[in-house]
Amino acid sequence: MIVVHNHLGGIEFTKAFFVSLIANTVTSCFGVSAMNASTPAERMAELVPFLGNLFDINKGVNVRIKNGKVSIGIHISVMYGVNVSAVVASIKNKLRYAVEEQTRLPVERIDVYIDGLTT
């Protein structure tokens, strides 16, 4: 949890808020077909059907907040035939804008990992 103070008081942001904001922003981008698992626990949850819903909200999203700056890592699959570099550039621009607009915290780094290609 991170607290941002201003002249009106403090605002608390949880990691779950960041993960939800990032996942919704990324899945709305053209060319993104799915979010992929990024940790062994998420991969295991994909293999066991009744555990699958436990990790859906943060699947493929890594958020680190250090010294008031946000670092983001996402794992995605893209659609076959799209310009991957254009999709990644679009994701980075949308994510930076969404996070900075909603939280007023600077985004230090955005890493986009393409883990798959879907037809």
Secondary structure, DSSP 4 states (H G I P E B T S, - for coil): -EEEEETTEEEEE-HHHHHHHHHHHHHTSTTEEEE---SHHHHHHHHSGGGGGGSSTTTTEEEEEETTEEEEEEEEEEETTS-HHHHHHHHHHHHHHHHHHHH-PPEEEEEEEEEEEE-
